[in-house]
Every structure is written in C-alpha cells, then in structure tokens.
Amino acid sequence: MATVTSVSGANAAGRRYPLERTRNIGIAAHIDAGKTTTTERMLYYAGVVHRIGEVHEGTAVTDWMAQERERGITITSAAISCEWEATHGPFRGEKHRINIIDTPGHVDFTAEVERSLRVLDGAVGVFCAVAGVQPQSETVWRQMDKYHVPRIAFINKMDRVGADFEGAIASMNERLGANAHPLYLPMGVEEDFEGLVDLVDQRVILFDEHDPLGVAYREEELPEEWVQPAAARREALVEAVADCDDEIAQLYLEGGLVEGEVLRAGIRRATLARALVPVLPGSAFKNKGVQRLLEAILDYLPSPLEVTAVEGLNEAGEAVAVEADDRARVAGLAFKLMNDPFVGKLVFCRVYCGQLQKGASVHNPRTGRTERISRLMVMKADAREDIEVAYSGDICAIVGVKHVATGDTLRDKALDLRLEPPSFPDPVISMSIEPKTTADQEKMSLGLQRLAEEDPTFVVSTDEETGQTLIAGMGELHLEIIRDRLFREFKVDAAAGRPQIAYRESIGGPARAEGKFIRQTGGRGQYGHCEVELEPLERGAGVELVDAITGGVIPRHFIQPTLDGIGEAARNGVVAGYPVVDFRARLVDGSFHEVDSNEMAFKMAGIFAFREAMRHARPQLLEPVMKVHVECPQEYQGDVVGDLNRRRGHIRDMGSRGDLTQVDAVVPLERMFGYATDVRSLTKGRASYTMEPSHFEAVPPNVLTEIVESSPYAGRLGPQTAAENS
C-alpha cells in the first residue's frame, strides 16, 4: 500500500494547537439519553458559553434550528470547539482543543451520525442509567464499529429514580459485546448521588451541594468503607487492561503495583486499540461528572496522529494510506453540506493532510472541477468564525465551492487520491408534495433541491406518468421536518399526499426470455433482438448487468444500449411498478439487421426482454420491515403484544427492566403508520417506543392484492394480476 505522507514533523509552525493536543470527537446515543445536555455542560465548563443552555427550554447552543428547539430533539449534527487543560500525561497543564460534533439520536436522522463518525477520531457513547442500552444505542455502536472509532462511555442520569450503574455496564457488555469497565464508581444513586470513587488514582471526588452549577468539588482520600470495594474493582480493571495490553500484563503477572499514571497509559493504549471501553458515571443535567468526562476525552481518546491512517484509492484503484501531516499536499473529505441564509452553501470538510487555505483552489476528482475557496470558517453551531487556514486534523466549513456533494474528496490537483465516502441507507417512505399555489412551484423546486443536497437520505423524484413531485426519506418525522423547513426557510406552503411505502420487487427463481423491437414504416425500419437470463441474488446484493455475448451476435456498440434498457426496465417491476432489486441479468444472445438496427431499437429490446423474463421468474413484492422496541408497564404487556401481532408483527424477544416490560419485534412499515397515537392510547400514555429499518421481505399473498390495487402504478402494468404474481 502506498502512503501519501509521513508523520515526522507533522505540525506546521502556525497552528495554535499541535496535532498531539487535538481531539475530534462525536457525542452519540439513543434519543433522550442526554447527548445535547452533556455537550452543553462541556461547553460551559470549558468557558465557551457563560450560561448553561437547556434542551427543554430551547436554549441549547447545539440545538440551534427552530425545529430542534420546538421539539426538544437534535435533528442535524452541530460542530463546535472548546479547550480543556490536561491534568495527566505528558501534556499535563497544557490546553487541548476538542472539536465536538453533537449528533441526533432519532433513527430518522441516522445519516447525520453516519457521516459524522466517518470523519471523527473518537466518540463518547452516552447511555441512560435507567434504560441502559436502547435500540438506537446499538445502531450508533455498529456505526462506530464500521468506522473503527475508539470510544468511551458516559452513563448519564445517575440522579434519576431507578438508576443502575452496574446494570447499564452489564447491558453494554451483553448487548453490544463491549469490553466495558468503570474508571469511577458512583457514590450513591438517585437523590443520594454525591460523588465519584476514582479507581485509577484511588481517591474520592465529592460534589459541592452548595454549588448547583457543579464547578466546585473537592478531592479526598478514600473513606474506610470504600477501601475494600474500590481495591477489588481496581484489581478487576487492572486485570481487564492486562488482558489486552502487554506492558500492564507483565506488571500484573510480576505482582508489582500498577501506579495511576502507568494504568492510565495502559487504559489509553487498550482504548485506542478498541479492546476496552472505559466507563464514567454522571448526571449532566445536575452538573455532576462532566469535568471528569472532559479529562477522560484527553486521557483516552486519540489525537489525529494516533488513529489508523485513513485509506483512499488512486486512479489505478490501488489503496493509499493518508497520515496527518501539515506539510503534505492537502486532501480532505466533504462530509456535510448546509445552506446558510447569509453565505449560501457551506461545505463541512475534515482535513486529513496538508493545509487548506483561504483563497486556494481545490480539485474534486468526482466532477473533474477545480474550485476556489472564497472563505474558510470554524463553525460554532450556527455561529461562525473566519480563519485563514485549516490544518490537518481540523474540521472546518468552506464557502465558495459550488459543485460539491456529500462524500466528495477535495484535494491538491497534483495528488492522486480519492477518499472513501460515507455510505447511507435507502429511504423507506415516500409521499407526493405540491405547493398550494402555482406561484410557489419554482421556489419549492429550488428548496427541495437544496434540502436534497444537504441530506443524502432525502430523495426527490418526479412521477413520469402523473407529473407529481415525490419526496422520500427515513420516516414520517423526517418528511415532516422537510415540509417544515420548506415553509420556514423557503417560504413554500406545501400540501403532502398520504405517505407511501418504498416497496421493492425481486425474483424468486431463474428465467430466460427474448425481446424484439421491430418496426417497418416504409423506408428504413428499426430492428433490435436480444435474449436475457435472470437469476436472483441474496438480499441487499443490488443489481448486476452482465454482458455474456459471444460470437458477435450483437455488435459491441449495441450491447451497452441493451443493458441500459434492462436497467431502465428494472426501475418499474411487473408486480406493482416498484424498482426491482437483488438480481443478475445476463445478456446472452440476440440478432441484428445490417440496416435497420440502431441503439434505440436494442434499448427497447432490452426493456421487453427484461419484462418478459421477470414475468416467468416468480416475481415478488418486497416490503420494508421495521425493528420495533416498546417499553411499557407490565400490566399493558398483553395489549401491546396483541396489537403488534395484529399489525403482522413477529415478537423476537421479551424481557423486563424494573417494573417495565421490553418487547422487541419486527413489523412491516405499512402497518406502523399512526402507531405513536395507538400505543399511547393502549397504555394511557405510559409506553415509549422506537423504530428503525431492519430488512426487506416478501409480502404475504393474502396482503399482496390489497397493496397492488392501492399502488400509484395500478392500471399501468398490463393485464397481469397480483394473483398471478403471487
């Protein structure tokens, strides 16, 4: 593998914080675990804000959108920076720069988490001390695994009734497969949560009950009643670190004393290797434990120099490692776009190597364009600060580049490199949308275009038959926010149709068919003839179009148009007109006419051949199935389970936590509309639920006819019926 840069002399002379004292971290968790509240406290203690913002009051700095403040949830990831002084290690007493991205917890906005983790070096997973690991916790944990992100965990809400620190750690180990171990033990829980027992340095940290802002605290020797419990838990921590760190293992086996600084260094190495997850307890809302979290970010999460070099590809398709070095040619990844009412398009960029300078030009290998950076900024939620240069390891916002999409590489033109973009899930729900007045049509089109640029999981299309504009996204809330943003930001009052499910079609077996397109209208005619073989692929494999022509039965210049015709036909299947997925189409035979054959004739032949082959390949309709997690008091368990069964759900698991029953099920999305209202009614408002996409599966025959008849494509697919397709 080639390497773009080396780390020797990596820091430029002009940067304020060297790479060793820089942290790029994300705050990620299930909705309502307290991510934004935790971020607000970090900013307050670091001196970025002088008044603590609250989510429930709509004053949180990182929840700056009107929709976020009204709903009390995070919708878009917000980037902000702060400084914190190290209290341990080789840089003790020196300030570090922490670039923080606060991510959404709601599954509809999971793309924000995905693209943030793609460009971050470390993460803080926030968990509720009462609920432990929740469904979206599992999703963000998998995303961290996908991008090899080292992490620490903050068990929040230790002040709440039912808080269970040990139970939360046990759920992390059981459900996430995390090797999670506490660095601190809570002294008391719920209203008696009064301090922390530091296992590394063997001391206690007591909160000052007379300081509600949590700035004051005092450190003391271990009380007698804590000496033995703390020693036992420290021994377990040392043993856990020894299992994944040779230096600590040698000390442990020799029976030597593992000093605090030595143990801290071992924990850091194990965390960076993703073999250990350090855990801290606290209560962000009650201002307890957040300073220790800031210390842990510096102590245990990596600088840009300590993460595995990010990989890209050169033009030859060879892997290239990119290491942080200010003196190298510049390369960065555009991971987020945002439309700002004052400066226009903002492109958020993680600089991986080199220096990005205001006024410089960058090359986009996807478009082949070179564009000039007119302004360079550091974002502080919705505020911004102009800078002259961004160094390797920095996250910045660029103004002036126009033809950039999420996932594009921005680099020096002489550098042969293309970085891997983040991947995003496909939309699962769509609806038609139209402006209430014709005068708003142009504004709506512009607004939808800009919103689609920002959000890779939001897709805009036009129904060619009806002319309707269709929008698709990750859920009802996602599309509701889109409509609200259209109204507020682009002054378009739009009416939406009933939500439609993003069904797919596939095939159940192999088939072969021919397609002919022959027209003779006097003079030169049209002739195209091909034979196509279809075979099913496993779920999620996508579409493969294969040229298997031998002997020149179809001239080379007609093969690609034929494959294009097959691909176009696959956009509308024969069951209900939905896109066809998970199949391989092989172009195997055909014939041509010396005079009458042309590209259009072969494209039409490809369309006809695909449709005919699909009709004989046991076509099936696939529906999106959701993973649903419900928590409710035990007395409502039967009602909730019965309701899920009526919705064609399958119960996967049931358990209990305290006096709550937890139900895990998979349910077709088509039956989950309006569930929020129904489950509240069933449980007198005492249940909560989450839902996220799970997989696609074939629609049962008894439901197929109903879905086909309600399809927007009904009546356009010829004489074949749903019964024939089932």
VEXLODREN-151663 format. One record per residue (C-alpha): residue number from 1; residue in three letters; x, y, z. Coordinates in steps of 0.1 Angstrom, whole numbers. Layout:
% VEXLODREN-151663
   pos   code      px      py      pz
   NUM    ALA       X       Y       Z
...
This chain:
% VEXLODREN-151663
   pos   code      px      py      pz
     1    MET       0       0       0
     2    ALA      13      35      -9
     3    THR      15      62      18
     4    VAL       7      98      10
     5    THR      25     113      39
     6    SER      47     106      70
     7    VAL      41     120     105
     8    SER      76     132     110
     9    GLY      75     170     116
    10    ALA      37     168     111
    11    ASN      29     201     128
    12    ALA      31     234     110
    13    ALA      46     263     128
    14    GLY      15     285     125
    15    ARG     -10     262     142
    16    ARG     -22     271     177
    17    TYR     -28     235     189
    18    PRO      -4     208     176
    19    LEU     -19     175     164
    20    GLU      -9     158     197
    21    ARG     -32     182     216
    22    THR     -62     180     192
    23    ARG     -92     158     197
    24    ASN    -121     152     171
    25    ILE    -149     135     189
    26    GLY    -186     128     185
    27    ILE    -213     126     211
    28    ALA    -237      98     200
    29    ALA    -265      79     217
    30    HIS    -302      68     217
    31    ILE    -327      97     216
    32    ASP    -332     113     250
    33    ALA    -301      98     266
    34    GLY    -288     133     272
    35    LYS    -262     139     244
    36    THR    -270     176     239
    37    THR    -273     183     277
    38    THR    -239     167     281
    39    THR    -224     188     253
    40    GLU    -239     220     268
    41    ARG    -222     213     302
    42    MET    -189     206     284
    43    LEU    -191     240     267
    44    TYR    -200     257     299
    45    TYR    -171     243     319
    46    ALA    -147     250     291
    47    GLY    -158     286     290
    48    VAL    -173     286     255
    49    VAL    -207     297     269
    50    HIS    -214     317     301
    51    ARG    -249     304     307
    52    ILE    -259     268     306
    53    GLY    -284     261     278
    54    GLU    -312     237     284
    55    VAL    -328     214     258
    56    HIS    -363     217     274
    57    GLU    -361     255     274
    58    GLY    -349     256     238
    59    THR    -317     274     247
    60    ALA    -291     247     239
    61    VAL    -263     260     218
    62    THR    -260     230     195
    63    ASP    -298     227     190
    64    TRP    -299     259     170
    65    MET    -326     251     144
    66    ALA    -362     263     152
    67    GLN    -375     227     147
    68    GLU    -349     214     173
    69    ARG    -358     239     199
    70    GLU    -396     234     195
    71    ARG    -394     196     196
    72    GLY    -365     193     221
    73    ILE    -346     169     199
    74    THR    -314     171     178
    75    ILE    -321     170     140
    76    THR    -288     180     125
    77    SER    -253     174     138
    78    ALA    -237     205     151
    79    ALA    -200     211     152
    80    ILE    -184     232     180
    81    SER    -150     235     196
    82    CYS    -137     241     232
    83    GLU    -105     240     251
    84    TRP     -96     219     282
    85    GLU     -64     217     302
    86    ALA     -49     182     306
    87    THR     -44     170     342
    88    HIS     -24     139     334
    89    GLY       1     125     310
    90    PRO      29     141     290
    91    PHE       9     173     282
    92    ARG      -2     179     318
    93    GLY     -10     216     323
    94    GLU     -13     223     286
    95    LYS     -46     232     269
    96    HIS     -60     209     243
    97    ARG     -85     217     215
    98    ILE    -116     195     214
    99    ASN    -137     196     183
   100    ILE    -171     182     192
   101    ILE    -199     170     169
   102    ASP    -233     166     187
   103    THR    -253     141     167
   104    PRO    -290     133     166
   105    GLY    -304     103     184
   106    HIS    -336      98     164
   107    VAL    -333      70     138
   108    ASP    -348      91     111
   109    PHE    -317     112     112
   110    THR    -292      84     114
   111    ALA    -273      98      83
   112    GLU    -261     126     104
   113    VAL    -245     101     128
   114    GLU    -231      81      99
   115    ARG    -213     110      82
   116    SER    -200     124     114
   117    LEU    -184      92     126
   118    ARG    -168      88      92
   119    VAL    -146     119      99
   120    LEU    -141     116     137
   121    ASP    -112     101     156
   122    GLY    -131      92     188
   123    ALA    -165      91     203
   124    VAL    -184      94     235
   125    GLY    -213      70     238
   126    VAL    -240      83     262
   127    PHE    -263      59     279
   128    CYS    -292      64     303
   129    ALA    -285      49     337
   130    VAL    -321      38     339
   131    ALA    -327      23     305
   132    GLY    -291      11     297
   133    VAL    -286       0     261
   134    GLN    -315      11     239
   135    PRO    -322       3     202
   136    GLN    -305      34     188
   137    SER    -276      28     211
   138    GLU    -270      -4     192
   139    THR    -272      14     159
   140    VAL    -247      40     167
   141    TRP    -224      14     183
   142    ARG    -224      -5     150
   143    GLN    -217      27     131
   144    MET    -187      33     154
   145    ASP    -175      -3     147
   146    LYS    -179       2     110
   147    TYR    -155      32     110
   148    HIS    -132      17     137
   149    VAL    -138      46     161
   150    PRO    -123      43     197
   151    ARG    -148      52     223
   152    ILE    -155      59     259
   153    ALA    -190      56     276
   154    PHE    -208      81     299
   155    ILE    -236      66     320
   156    ASN    -258      96     323
   157    LYS    -288     104     345
   158    MET    -274      88     377
   159    ASP    -297     111     396
   160    ARG    -329      96     382
   161    VAL    -351      71     401
   162    GLY    -342      36     390
   163    ALA    -306      45     380
   164    ASP    -285      13     379
   165    PHE    -248      19     370
   166    GLU    -238     -18     372
   167    GLY    -269     -28     352
   168    ALA    -261      -3     324
   169    ILE    -225     -17     322
   170    ALA    -238     -52     321
   171    SER    -262     -43     293
   172    MET    -233     -28     273
   173    ASN    -213     -60     276
   174    GLU    -242     -82     269
   175    ARG    -260     -64     240
   176    LEU    -231     -45     224
   177    GLY    -203     -70     230
   178    ALA    -183     -42     246
   179    ASN    -155     -49     270
   180    ALA    -167     -21     293
   181    HIS    -151     -14     326
   182    PRO    -157      16     350
   183    LEU    -130      41     358
   184    TYR    -151      56     385
   185    LEU    -178      42     408
   186    PRO    -208      63     418
   187    MET    -211      72     455
   188    GLY    -248      68     459
   189    VAL    -275      69     432
   190    GLU    -307      88     426
   191    GLU    -311     117     450
   192    ASP    -281     104     470
   193    PHE    -256     107     441
   194    GLU    -230     127     459
   195    GLY    -196     118     444
   196    LEU    -173      95     424
   197    VAL    -148      69     435
   198    ASP    -117      73     412
   199    LEU    -104      37     407
   200    VAL     -73      48     388
   201    ASP     -59      72     414
   202    GLN     -78      57     444
   203    ARG     -94      88     458
   204    VAL    -130     102     460
   205    ILE    -144     133     443
   206    LEU    -172     149     462
   207    PHE    -197     172     446
   208    ASP    -204     205     464
   209    GLU    -241     206     473
   210    HIS    -239     244     477
   211    ASP    -228     249     441
   212    PRO    -257     239     417
   213    LEU    -235     247     387
   214    GLY    -211     219     396
   215    VAL    -180     240     392
   216    ALA    -168     233     428
   217    TYR    -159     199     441
   218    ARG    -133     185     465
   219    GLU    -110     155     464
   220    GLU    -103     134     495
   221    GLU     -87     101     505
   222    LEU    -109      70     502
   223    PRO    -133      67     532
   224    GLU    -127      35     551
   225    GLU    -159      19     539
   226    TRP    -148      23     503
   227    VAL    -112      10     506
   228    GLN    -120     -27     501
   229    PRO    -147     -23     474
   230    ALA    -125       2     455
   231    ALA     -95     -21     457
   232    ALA    -115     -51     444
   233    ARG    -129     -31     414
   234    ARG     -94     -16     407
   235    GLU     -80     -51     406
   236    ALA    -107     -61     381
   237    LEU     -99     -31     360
   238    VAL     -61     -38     360
   239    GLU     -68     -74     351
   240    ALA     -91     -63     322
   241    VAL     -64     -39     309
   242    ALA     -37     -66     313
   243    ASP     -57     -89     290
   244    CYS     -53     -65     262
   245    ASP     -20     -47     270
   246    ASP      14     -64     272
   247    GLU      30     -38     294
   248    ILE       3     -39     321
   249    ALA       2     -77     318
   250    GLN      39     -80     326
   251    LEU      35     -58     357
   252    TYR       4     -77     368
   253    LEU      20    -111     364
   254    GLU      51    -100     384
   255    GLY      28     -88     412
   256    GLY      40     -53     410
   257    LEU      20     -22     419
   258    VAL       4      -6     389
   259    GLU       7      31     396
   260    GLY     -20      56     385
   261    GLU      -1      71     355
   262    VAL      10      36     344
   263    LEU     -25      23     345
   264    ARG     -39      53     327
   265    ALA     -14      49     299
   266    GLY     -24      12     296
   267    ILE     -61      21     295
   268    ARG     -53      46     268
   269    ARG     -35      20     247
   270    ALA     -63      -5     251
   271    THR     -90      21     243
   272    LEU     -71      32     211
   273    ALA     -69      -5     201
   274    ARG    -107      -7     206
   275    ALA    -101     -36     230
   276    LEU    -116     -17     261
   277    VAL    -143       8     267
   278    PRO    -137      30     298
   279    VAL    -170      40     316
   280    LEU    -178      70     337
   281    PRO    -210      78     357
   282    GLY    -226     112     360
   283    SER    -256     134     357
   284    ALA    -252     161     330
   285    PHE    -285     178     340
   286    LYS    -274     180     376
   287    ASN    -239     191     365
   288    LYS    -221     161     380
   289    GLY    -192     142     365
   290    VAL    -189     162     332
   291    GLN    -154     176     341
   292    ARG    -142     140     346
   293    LEU    -156     133     311
   294    LEU    -136     161     296
   295    GLU    -105     148     313
   296    ALA    -112     113     300
   297    ILE    -115     126     264
   298    LEU     -80     139     267
   299    ASP     -67     109     285
   300    TYR     -82      81     265
   301    LEU     -94      93     231
   302    PRO     -69      96     202
   303    SER     -53     126     185
   304    PRO     -53     126     147
   305    LEU     -18     112     149
   306    GLU     -29      81     168
   307    VAL     -57      67     146
   308    THR     -52      42     118
   309    ALA     -43      61      87
   310    VAL     -74      67      66
   311    GLU     -74      49      33
   312    GLY     -82      62      -2
   313    LEU     -77      50     -37
   314    ASN     -56      64     -66
   315    GLU     -67      64    -102
   316    ALA     -53      29    -107
   317    GLY     -75      16     -79
   318    GLU     -46      10     -55
   319    ALA     -50      16     -18
   320    VAL     -33      47      -4
   321    ALA     -28      55      33
   322    VAL     -32      91      43
   323    GLU     -15     102      75
   324    ALA     -18     135      93
   325    ASP       9     159      82
   326    ASP       6     197      78
   327    ARG      35     197      53
   328    ALA      19     173      28
   329    ARG      -3     182      -2
   330    VAL     -38     190      10
   331    ALA     -66     164      10
   332    GLY     -99     165      28
   333    LEU    -134     149      28
   334    ALA    -166     169      23
   335    PHE    -189     151      48
   336    LYS    -218     176      52
   337    LEU    -235     203      32
   338    MET    -256     231      47
   339    ASN    -274     260      31
   340    ASP    -268     292      51
   341    PRO    -292     322      45
   342    PHE    -263     346      48
   343    VAL    -233     330      30
   344    GLY    -250     303       8
   345    LYS    -237     268       6
   346    LEU    -215     257      34
   347    VAL    -193     226      29
   348    PHE    -181     209      61
   349    CYS    -147     194      55
   350    ARG    -124     172      75
   351    VAL     -88     180      65
   352    TYR     -67     148      66
   353    CYS     -34     161      54
   354    GLY     -18     194      43
   355    GLN     -32     229      49
   356    LEU     -64     242      34
   357    GLN     -60     279      28
   358    LYS     -85     307      22
   359    GLY     -83     318     -15
   360    ALA     -67     285     -26
   361    SER     -81     261     -52
   362    VAL     -91     225     -46
   363    HIS     -97     198     -71
   364    ASN    -128     175     -70
   365    PRO    -119     141     -86
   366    ARG    -156     131     -89
   367    THR    -165     161    -111
   368    GLY    -131     169    -125
   369    ARG    -136     205    -115
   370    THR    -112     228     -97
   371    GLU    -129     253     -74
   372    ARG    -117     283     -53
   373    ILE    -123     286     -16
   374    SER    -135     322     -10
   375    ARG    -140     319      28
   376    LEU    -129     294      54
   377    MET    -146     292      88
   378    VAL    -147     273     121
   379    MET    -183     266     130
   380    LYS    -197     271     164
   381    ALA    -232     255     160
   382    ASP    -250     282     139
   383    ALA    -223     309     146
   384    ARG    -191     310     127
   385    GLU    -155     324     129
   386    ASP    -135     332      98
   387    ILE    -100     317      96
   388    GLU     -72     319      71
   389    VAL     -60     283      72
   390    ALA     -72     249      84
   391    TYR     -46     223      92
   392    SER     -45     185      90
   393    GLY     -69     171     116
   394    ASP     -91     202     116
   395    ILE    -128     203     108
   396    CYS    -138     234      90
   397    ALA    -165     249      68
   398    ILE    -158     261      32
   399    VAL    -177     288      13
   400    GLY    -173     293     -25
   401    VAL    -172     258     -38
   402    LYS    -204     250     -58
   403    HIS    -203     216     -74
   404    VAL    -196     195     -43
   405    ALA    -217     167     -29
   406    THR    -215     148       4
   407    GLY    -186     124       3
   408    ASP    -165     143     -23
   409    THR    -128     144     -19
   410    LEU    -113     180     -21
   411    ARG     -75     178     -28
   412    ASP     -45     193     -44
   413    LYS     -47     187     -81
   414    ALA     -13     170     -82
   415    LEU     -23     145     -55
   416    ASP     -36     112     -69
   417    LEU     -62     103     -42
   418    ARG     -99      97     -37
   419    LEU    -111      92      -1
   420    GLU    -139      67       6
   421    PRO    -172      85      12
   422    PRO    -196      75      40
   423    SER    -225      52      30
   424    PHE    -261      58      37
   425    PRO    -293      37      39
   426    ASP    -320      39      12
   427    PRO    -352      58      20
   428    VAL    -381      37      33
   429    ILE    -411      60      30
   430    SER    -423      85       3
   431    MET    -451     109      -3
   432    SER    -462     133     -30
   433    ILE    -459     170     -24
   434    GLU    -471     201     -42
   435    PRO    -472     238     -35
   436    LYS    -506     252     -26
   437    THR    -502     279     -52
   438    THR    -487     277     -87
   439    ALA    -466     307     -79
   440    ASP    -447     287     -53
   441    GLN    -437     259     -78
   442    GLU    -403     273     -87
   443    LYS    -395     281     -50
   444    MET    -405     246     -40
   445    SER    -383     230     -66
   446    LEU    -353     251     -55
   447    GLY    -360     244     -18
   448    LEU    -362     206     -24
   449    GLN    -331     206     -45
   450    ARG    -311     224     -17
   451    LEU    -325     201      10
   452    ALA    -316     170     -10
   453    GLU    -281     183     -14
   454    GLU    -278     186      24
   455    ASP    -293     152      32
   456    PRO    -282     121      13
   457    THR    -312     101      27
   458    PHE    -337     126      13
   459    VAL    -345     119     -23
   460    VAL    -367     140     -47
   461    SER    -381     125     -79
   462    THR    -409     131    -104
   463    ASP    -435     105    -113
   464    GLU    -433     105    -151
   465    GLU    -469      94    -155
   466    THR    -487     119    -132
   467    GLY    -461     146    -131
   468    GLN    -463     146     -93
   469    THR    -432     155     -72
   470    LEU    -423     127     -48
   471    ILE    -401     130     -18
   472    ALA    -387     100       1
   473    GLY    -369      97      34
   474    MET    -362      76      65
   475    GLY    -396      81      83
   476    GLU    -426     102      90
   477    LEU    -407     127     112
   478    HIS    -380     131      86
   479    LEU    -405     141      59
   480    GLU    -424     163      84
   481    ILE    -392     182      92
   482    ILE    -386     186      55
   483    ARG    -420     202      49
   484    ASP    -415     224      79
   485    ARG    -381     236      66
   486    LEU    -397     243      32
   487    PHE    -422     266      49
   488    ARG    -397     284      72
   489    GLU    -366     286      51
   490    PHE    -380     288      15
   491    LYS    -415     303      23
   492    VAL    -433     275       5
   493    ASP    -466     262      19
   494    ALA    -468     227       5
   495    ALA    -495     201       7
   496    ALA    -484     165      11
   497    GLY    -502     133       0
   498    ARG    -506     102      21
   499    PRO    -472      86      29
   500    GLN    -463      57       5
   501    ILE    -442      28      14
   502    ALA    -409      24      -6
   503    TYR    -416     -12     -18
   504    ARG    -392     -31     -39
   505    GLU    -396     -60     -63
   506    SER    -374     -90     -68
   507    ILE    -375    -125     -84
   508    GLY    -378    -159     -68
   509    GLY    -361    -180     -95
   510    PRO    -342    -180    -128
   511    ALA    -358    -173    -161
   512    ARG    -349    -166    -197
   513    ALA    -368    -146    -223
   514    GLU    -363    -127    -255
   515    GLY    -372     -92    -265
   516    LYS    -378     -80    -300
   517    PHE    -384     -45    -312
   518    ILE    -393     -45    -350
   519    ARG    -408     -16    -367
   520    GLN    -413     -12    -405
   521    THR    -429      20    -416
   522    GLY    -417      23    -451
   523    GLY    -381      32    -458
   524    ARG    -356      24    -431
   525    GLY    -371       5    -402
   526    GLN    -360      -5    -367
   527    TYR    -347     -39    -355
   528    GLY    -335     -50    -321
   529    HIS    -334     -85    -307
   530    CYS    -319     -99    -276
   531    GLU    -322    -127    -251
   532    VAL    -318    -122    -213
   533    GLU    -313    -146    -184
   534    LEU    -323    -135    -149
   535    GLU    -312    -151    -117
   536    PRO    -319    -140     -81
   537    LEU    -292    -127     -57
   538    GLU    -292    -126     -19
   539    ARG    -310     -97      -2
   540    GLY    -290     -65      -4
   541    ALA    -268     -76     -32
   542    GLY    -282     -50     -56
   543    VAL    -283     -53     -94
   544    GLU    -258     -68    -117
   545    LEU    -260     -63    -155
   546    VAL    -236     -87    -173
   547    ASP    -225     -88    -210
   548    ALA    -223    -125    -219
   549    ILE    -225    -121    -257
   550    THR    -201    -143    -277
   551    GLY    -196    -147    -314
   552    GLY    -206    -111    -323
   553    VAL    -243    -119    -325
   554    ILE    -249     -84    -312
   555    PRO    -224     -58    -323
   556    ARG    -204     -42    -295
   557    HIS    -219      -7    -299
   558    PHE    -254     -21    -294
   559    ILE    -246     -40    -261
   560    GLN    -245     -11    -238
   561    PRO    -278       4    -250
   562    THR    -293     -31    -245
   563    LEU    -280     -32    -209
   564    ASP    -293       4    -204
   565    GLY    -327      -8    -215
   566    ILE    -326     -37    -189
   567    GLY    -316     -12    -162
   568    GLU    -344      12    -172
   569    ALA    -370     -16    -172
   570    ALA    -358     -26    -137
   571    ARG    -370       8    -123
   572    ASN    -406      -4    -126
   573    GLY    -413     -41    -119
   574    VAL    -442     -61    -132
   575    VAL    -459     -68     -98
   576    ALA    -468     -32     -87
   577    GLY    -444     -10    -106
   578    TYR    -417      -6     -79
   579    PRO    -380      -8     -85
   580    VAL    -365     -43     -90
   581    VAL    -335     -53     -68
   582    ASP    -312     -82     -60
   583    PHE    -309     -99     -94
   584    ARG    -283    -106    -120
   585    ALA    -293    -101    -157
   586    ARG    -271    -117    -183
   587    LEU    -273    -106    -219
   588    VAL    -267    -140    -237
   589    ASP    -279    -139    -272
   590    GLY    -296    -119    -300
   591    SER    -295    -108    -336
   592    PHE    -293     -76    -356
   593    HIS    -301     -62    -390
   594    GLU    -273     -46    -411
   595    VAL    -295     -16    -420
   596    ASP    -324     -14    -395
   597    SER    -306     -19    -362
   598    ASN    -298      11    -340
   599    GLU    -292      19    -304
   600    MET    -328      28    -296
   601    ALA    -341      -5    -311
   602    PHE    -318     -25    -289
   603    LYS    -326      -5    -258
   604    MET    -363     -12    -264
   605    ALA    -355     -49    -270
   606    GLY    -337     -49    -236
   607    ILE    -368     -34    -219
   608    PHE    -391     -60    -235
   609    ALA    -367     -89    -227
   610    PHE    -364     -80    -190
   611    ARG    -401     -76    -185
   612    GLU    -409    -109    -202
   613    ALA    -382    -127    -182
   614    MET    -393    -112    -149
   615    ARG    -429    -124    -155
   616    HIS    -415    -160    -156
   617    ALA    -391    -156    -127
   618    ARG    -416    -158     -99
   619    PRO    -417    -121     -93
   620    GLN    -424    -110     -57
   621    LEU    -431     -77     -39
   622    LEU    -408     -68     -10
   623    GLU    -418     -46      18
   624    PRO    -396     -27      44
   625    VAL    -398     -43      78
   626    MET    -390     -23     109
   627    LYS    -373     -33     141
   628    VAL    -396     -21     169
   629    HIS    -387     -18     206
   630    VAL    -415     -10     230
   631    GLU    -412      -3     268
   632    CYS    -444      -3     289
   633    PRO    -456     -11     324
   634    GLN    -461     -49     329
   635    GLU    -499     -46     331
   636    TYR    -501     -34     295
   637    GLN    -478     -62     281
   638    GLY    -507     -83     267
   639    ASP    -523     -53     250
   640    VAL    -491     -42     234
   641    VAL    -481     -77     222
   642    GLY    -516     -83     208
   643    ASP    -516     -50     189
   644    LEU    -482     -58     174
   645    ASN    -495     -92     163
   646    ARG    -525     -76     146
   647    ARG    -500     -54     127
   648    ARG    -484     -86     112
   649    GLY    -456     -83     137
   650    HIS    -434    -111     149
   651    ILE    -422    -109     186
   652    ARG    -385    -115     187
   653    ASP    -377    -111     223
   654    MET    -393    -100     256
   655    GLY    -377     -90     289
   656    SER    -381     -68     318
   657    ARG    -362     -39     335
   658    GLY    -375     -30     368
   659    ASP    -413     -28     365
   660    LEU    -411     -22     328
   661    THR    -417     -49     301
   662    GLN    -395     -46     270
   663    VAL    -408     -60     237
   664    ASP    -386     -64     206
   665    ALA    -405     -72     174
   666    VAL    -402     -68     136
   667    VAL    -433     -53     119
   668    PRO    -440     -43      83
   669    LEU    -437      -5      79
   670    GLU    -471      -4      62
   671    ARG    -488     -14      94
   672    MET    -469      11     116
   673    PHE    -485      44     105
   674    GLY    -501      61     134
   675    TYR    -485      37     159
   676    ALA    -474      66     182
   677    THR    -510      76     189
   678    ASP    -523      40     192
   679    VAL    -496      28     217
   680    ARG    -502      59     238
   681    SER    -540      51     238
   682    LEU    -534      14     247
   683    THR    -511      23     277
   684    LYS    -526      55     289
   685    GLY    -495      74     277
   686    ARG    -471      52     297
   687    ALA    -453      34     269
   688    SER    -424      45     248
   689    TYR    -412      30     215
   690    THR    -385      33     189
   691    MET    -385      21     153
   692    GLU    -357      16     128
   693    PRO    -354      -1      94
   694    SER    -344     -38      96
   695    HIS    -347     -55      62
   696    PHE    -369     -62      32
   697    GLU    -390     -94      30
   698    ALA    -416    -108       6
   699    VAL    -452     -96      10
   700    PRO    -476    -125      20
   701    PRO    -500    -135      -8
   702    ASN    -531    -126      13
   703    VAL    -518     -90      16
   704    LEU    -504     -86     -20
   705    THR    -537     -79     -38
   706    GLU    -545     -50     -15
   707    ILE    -511     -34     -18
   708    VAL    -511     -38     -56
   709    GLU    -545     -22     -60
   710    SER    -535       8     -39
   711    SER    -502      12     -58
   712    PRO    -498      45     -76
   713    TYR    -488      24    -106
   714    ALA    -520       3    -106
   715    GLY    -535       1    -141
   716    ARG    -503       8    -159
   717    LEU    -488     -27    -158
   718    GLY    -508     -45    -184
   719    PRO    -532     -75    -178
   720    GLN    -511     -94    -153
   721    THR    -528     -95    -119
   722    ALA    -515     -97     -83
   723    ALA    -528    -132     -80
   724    GLU    -507    -143    -110
   725    ASN    -476    -128     -94
   726    SER    -481    -144     -60
